[in-house]
Amino acid sequence: VLQLCSKAGELIMKDQNVVAVSSPLTVVGDIHGQFHDLVELFKIGGNCPDTNYLFLGDYVDRGYYSVECITLVPHPRSHHPYRSHHPPCSRSPHERGLCQLVLLKVRYPQRITLLRGNHESRQITQVYGFYDECVRKYAGPTVWAAFTDLFDLLPLAGLIDGRVFTPHGGLSPTVQFTADIQQLDRKQEVPQEGPVCDLLWSDPDECEGFQFSLRGAGYLFGQDVSKEFNYCNGLQLIVRAHQLVMDGFQWHHDQNVLTVFSAPNYCYRCGNVAGIVEFDDSLNHKVLTYDPAPQRGGAAAGREVPDYFL
């Protein structure tokens, strides 16, 4: 795992803060440690490298299997409450090590893009589960430290064909153009304020301009903000994640902003469906929704984490 993080870091650190990606591809929202639902996602959307993927972050925390979501294979110390699934790969069982989210990035760097979410940070993962999961499964924090070092290198947003902007969270009052983001220093722990924080934490709202967010980080931004940002940058759409939406997707701001959330039955109790967004090579988009993978048995061992449904 440590070698994997090191190799992935060598690749990811070469990406710009805003990664230019090309259609056709599929955009994925929050995963939050729900491994078997991630496997279901690949069944719905298609296997990599046959399908190009852009993941918007929040791979860890909340669910029982953050490690498996990053490495996409069950850890021997895991006790899965779902039915057994094969990883989304046509290779033999002995070759499935290639079929992991970070390994997919290493194996197919032009086919899968991983962005940073607000949960890809040291502070958040020590509260919402990923730290405890790594300590439990690897008998210490070394693996957690390797992954959080890798998180520091993840890009802040994507740009599909120069027309669709894809941050994890939203917009910032200090960022008018996507070119401004390229000048930021992303290779650090997520700060508590500033444009890096805003891109990962902000949310669309019915307000005007920018308003303070009850999350305690980032901002709420109104339709006037998203329309101006899209106009100034020649964009047709902002696609972001970060918020639980019961239908798996939700339009905002007269269809200038689209939220996609890809963790069905979030926290194993919210009852939502999940969504992913497919873009064809003409940037026509289609939202696919899906239900959680069938569940069996009880929850995995681990301490209770605070409620966080915003």
Order of alpha helices (4+ residues) and beta strands (2+ residues): alpha-beta-beta-alpha-beta-alpha-alpha-beta-alpha-alpha-alpha-beta-beta-alpha-alpha-beta-beta-beta-alpha-beta-beta-beta-beta-beta
